[in-house]
Amino acid sequence: MIWVLFSVLAAFLYALVAIFDKYVLTKFVKNPFIPLIFLGLVSALASILVYIFKGLSSLSATNIFIAFVAGISFISGVLFYLKAVKVEEISRVVPLIYLTPMFVLLFARVFLDEVFTPIKYVGIILLVSGAILISLKRT
């Protein structure tokens, strides 16, 4: 059950980061590329450290390619997130992150041939519906 504690702590830290992101983007930084460049530099440093201590000999070209695509996808996702945070309320942006399970469902089916149980489909529908409802503006 320790995973529940870790998950709640991660959610707490993600919320804290979202607040910091919004504060920095509204008070100090005009261009979302600036924090993204910082993130890229930190990621590059981490990659260099992994290379120094572990090397690349145990990784195949396919694994390196997959890691590269995952890194580019992550950085692109962060850029889109920062652009959204820059122009909209953080309390409306963050819930849309919960559209992730919908995409995981699709990608897991296509690429991993996973089939979920009916209750998992219901859970994903509820998460996505809740995210959309929270993010809607009152009219």
C-alpha positions as a Markdown table, in Angstrom:
| # | Residue | x | y | z |
|---|---|---|---|---|
| 1 | Met | 0.0 | 0.0 | 0.0 |
| 2 | Ile | 3.0 | 2.3 | 0.0 |
| 3 | Trp | 2.3 | 3.0 | -3.6 |
| 4 | Val | -0.8 | 5.0 | -2.6 |
| 5 | Leu | 1.3 | 7.3 | -0.4 |
| 6 | Phe | 3.8 | 7.7 | -3.2 |
| 7 | Ser | 1.0 | 8.5 | -5.7 |
| 8 | Val | -0.5 | 11.1 | -3.3 |
| 9 | Leu | 2.9 | 12.7 | -2.7 |
| 10 | Ala | 3.5 | 12.8 | -6.5 |
| 11 | Ala | 0.1 | 14.5 | -7.0 |
| 12 | Phe | 0.9 | 17.0 | -4.3 |
| 13 | Leu | 4.2 | 17.8 | -5.9 |
| 14 | Tyr | 2.7 | 18.1 | -9.4 |
| 15 | Ala | 0.1 | 20.5 | -8.0 |
| 16 | Leu | 2.9 | 22.6 | -6.4 |
| 17 | Val | 4.8 | 22.6 | -9.7 |
| 18 | Ala | 1.7 | 23.7 | -11.6 |
| 19 | Ile | 1.3 | 26.7 | -9.2 |
| 20 | Phe | 5.0 | 27.6 | -9.5 |
| 21 | Asp | 4.7 | 27.3 | -13.3 |
| 22 | Lys | 1.8 | 29.7 | -13.4 |
| 23 | Tyr | 3.4 | 32.1 | -11.0 |
| 24 | Val | 6.7 | 32.2 | -13.0 |
| 25 | Leu | 5.0 | 32.5 | -16.4 |
| 26 | Thr | 2.8 | 35.4 | -15.3 |
| 27 | Lys | 5.3 | 37.3 | -13.1 |
| 28 | Phe | 8.8 | 36.7 | -14.5 |
| 29 | Val | 9.0 | 35.0 | -17.8 |
| 30 | Lys | 7.1 | 36.1 | -20.9 |
| 31 | Asn | 8.2 | 33.3 | -23.3 |
| 32 | Pro | 7.4 | 29.7 | -22.4 |
| 33 | Phe | 10.5 | 28.6 | -24.3 |
| 34 | Ile | 12.7 | 29.9 | -21.4 |
| 35 | Pro | 11.6 | 27.3 | -18.8 |
| 36 | Leu | 11.6 | 24.7 | -21.6 |
| 37 | Ile | 15.3 | 25.4 | -22.4 |
| 38 | Phe | 16.1 | 25.1 | -18.7 |
| 39 | Leu | 14.3 | 21.7 | -18.6 |
| 40 | Gly | 16.2 | 20.6 | -21.7 |
| 41 | Leu | 19.6 | 21.6 | -20.2 |
| 42 | Val | 18.8 | 19.7 | -17.0 |
| 43 | Ser | 17.7 | 16.7 | -19.0 |
| 44 | Ala | 20.9 | 16.8 | -21.1 |
| 45 | Leu | 23.0 | 17.0 | -18.0 |
| 46 | Ala | 21.1 | 13.9 | -16.6 |
| 47 | Ser | 21.7 | 12.1 | -19.9 |
| 48 | Ile | 25.4 | 12.9 | -19.8 |
| 49 | Leu | 25.7 | 11.6 | -16.2 |
| 50 | Val | 23.9 | 8.4 | -17.2 |
| 51 | Tyr | 26.3 | 8.0 | -20.1 |
| 52 | Ile | 29.4 | 8.6 | -17.9 |
| 53 | Phe | 28.3 | 6.1 | -15.3 |
| 54 | Lys | 26.5 | 3.5 | -17.3 |
| 55 | Gly | 27.6 | 4.0 | -20.9 |
| 56 | Leu | 25.5 | 3.1 | -24.0 |
| 57 | Ser | 26.9 | -0.3 | -24.7 |
| 58 | Ser | 23.9 | -2.1 | -23.2 |
| 59 | Leu | 21.4 | -0.1 | -25.3 |
| 60 | Ser | 20.5 | -1.2 | -28.8 |
| 61 | Ala | 19.9 | 1.4 | -31.6 |
| 62 | Thr | 16.2 | 0.7 | -31.3 |
| 63 | Asn | 16.2 | 1.5 | -27.6 |
| 64 | Ile | 18.1 | 4.7 | -28.2 |
| 65 | Phe | 15.7 | 5.7 | -30.9 |
| 66 | Ile | 12.7 | 5.0 | -28.6 |
| 67 | Ala | 14.3 | 7.0 | -25.8 |
| 68 | Phe | 14.9 | 9.9 | -28.2 |
| 69 | Val | 11.3 | 9.9 | -29.4 |
| 70 | Ala | 10.0 | 9.7 | -25.8 |
| 71 | Gly | 12.2 | 12.6 | -24.9 |
| 72 | Ile | 11.1 | 14.7 | -27.8 |
| 73 | Ser | 7.5 | 13.8 | -27.0 |
| 74 | Phe | 7.9 | 14.8 | -23.4 |
| 75 | Ile | 9.6 | 18.1 | -24.2 |
| 76 | Ser | 6.8 | 18.9 | -26.8 |
| 77 | Gly | 4.2 | 18.1 | -24.2 |
| 78 | Val | 5.8 | 20.4 | -21.7 |
| 79 | Leu | 5.9 | 23.2 | -24.3 |
| 80 | Phe | 2.2 | 22.8 | -25.0 |
| 81 | Tyr | 1.5 | 22.7 | -21.3 |
| 82 | Leu | 3.5 | 25.9 | -20.6 |
| 83 | Lys | 1.8 | 27.7 | -23.5 |
| 84 | Ala | -1.6 | 26.7 | -22.1 |
| 85 | Val | -0.6 | 27.8 | -18.6 |
| 86 | Lys | 0.6 | 31.1 | -20.0 |
| 87 | Val | -2.8 | 32.0 | -21.4 |
| 88 | Glu | -5.4 | 30.3 | -19.2 |
| 89 | Glu | -6.2 | 29.7 | -15.5 |
| 90 | Ile | -4.1 | 26.9 | -14.0 |
| 91 | Ser | -7.2 | 25.4 | -12.5 |
| 92 | Arg | -8.6 | 24.9 | -15.9 |
| 93 | Val | -5.4 | 23.7 | -17.6 |
| 94 | Val | -4.3 | 21.0 | -15.1 |
| 95 | Pro | -7.6 | 18.9 | -15.2 |
| 96 | Leu | -7.1 | 18.4 | -19.0 |
| 97 | Ile | -4.0 | 16.5 | -18.2 |
| 98 | Tyr | -6.5 | 13.8 | -17.2 |
| 99 | Leu | -7.2 | 13.2 | -20.8 |
| 100 | Thr | -4.0 | 11.2 | -20.7 |
| 101 | Pro | -5.8 | 7.9 | -19.8 |
| 102 | Met | -7.8 | 8.2 | -23.0 |
| 103 | Phe | -4.7 | 8.3 | -25.1 |
| 104 | Val | -3.0 | 5.6 | -23.0 |
| 105 | Leu | -6.1 | 3.4 | -23.7 |
| 106 | Leu | -5.8 | 4.0 | -27.4 |
| 107 | Phe | -2.0 | 3.6 | -27.6 |
| 108 | Ala | -2.0 | 0.5 | -25.3 |
| 109 | Arg | -4.6 | -1.2 | -27.5 |
| 110 | Val | -2.8 | -0.4 | -30.8 |
| 111 | Phe | 0.8 | -0.8 | -29.8 |
| 112 | Leu | 0.7 | -3.3 | -26.9 |
| 113 | Asp | -2.5 | -5.2 | -27.8 |
| 114 | Glu | -3.9 | -4.6 | -24.3 |
| 115 | Val | -7.6 | -5.0 | -23.6 |
| 116 | Phe | -8.9 | -3.4 | -20.4 |
| 117 | Thr | -11.7 | -4.7 | -18.2 |
| 118 | Pro | -15.1 | -2.9 | -18.4 |
| 119 | Ile | -14.5 | -1.2 | -15.0 |
| 120 | Lys | -11.3 | 0.3 | -16.3 |
| 121 | Tyr | -13.2 | 1.7 | -19.4 |
| 122 | Val | -15.8 | 3.2 | -17.0 |
| 123 | Gly | -13.0 | 4.7 | -14.9 |
| 124 | Ile | -11.3 | 6.3 | -17.9 |
| 125 | Ile | -14.7 | 7.7 | -19.2 |
| 126 | Leu | -15.3 | 9.2 | -15.7 |
| 127 | Leu | -11.8 | 10.7 | -15.6 |
| 128 | Val | -12.1 | 12.2 | -19.0 |
| 129 | Ser | -15.6 | 13.5 | -18.4 |
| 130 | Gly | -14.6 | 15.0 | -15.1 |
| 131 | Ala | -11.6 | 16.7 | -16.7 |
| 132 | Ile | -13.7 | 18.2 | -19.4 |
| 133 | Leu | -16.4 | 19.4 | -16.9 |
| 134 | Ile | -13.9 | 21.0 | -14.6 |
| 135 | Ser | -12.2 | 22.9 | -17.5 |
| 136 | Leu | -15.4 | 24.3 | -19.0 |
| 137 | Lys | -16.1 | 28.0 | -18.5 |
| 138 | Arg | -19.3 | 29.0 | -17.1 |
| 139 | Thr | -21.6 | 30.6 | -19.6 |
